[in-house]
């Protein structure tokens, strides 16, 4: 429930109306407290300590809501990446099996197409652990 509220706050805080609303809110506050409207008594005289307090609190809560929303988005991205990996591994396994069957058909019919070194290499099962190790050695280290 809290994450959805954070997503909603983050979504609205990033829109133009939010900026416009704050511009008019701050301008009205300053005009009223600068004594430009004689009918209204100054309730937060310059340097506007209560306005500073309110804006600081808003900034704290906005940043917390945005962090919460980003954490949720990161978890969703991780879940999607994991699902994508599973689908890719399944597709790789299916492709390998199809190549094995095509190779067997070519051998059965005496065709040379199934004897290509490329087909031999592609028909070998992919080992995810080997790929991970190879990637770790080839990718630059992050600091």
JONOR-V47189 format. One line per field, one symbol per residue. phi: phi as a letter, one per 30 degrees, with the letter a starting at -180 (. if undefined). psi: psi as a letter, one per 20 degrees, with the letter a starting at -180 (. if undefined). Layout:
# JONOR-V47189
phi->???
psi->???
This chain:
# JONOR-V47189
phi->.ddddedddddddccdddddededddddedddccidcddcddcbdechddddddddddddddddddddddddddddddddddddddddddddddddddddddddddddcicdddcddddeddddddcedddddddddddddcc
psi->ghhhggggggghhjqhhgggghghggggggghiijiohipqpimrpkmhhgggghggggghghghgggghgghggggggggggggggghghggggggghgghghggghjkpihijqhghgghipqpohhgggggghhhqqqp.
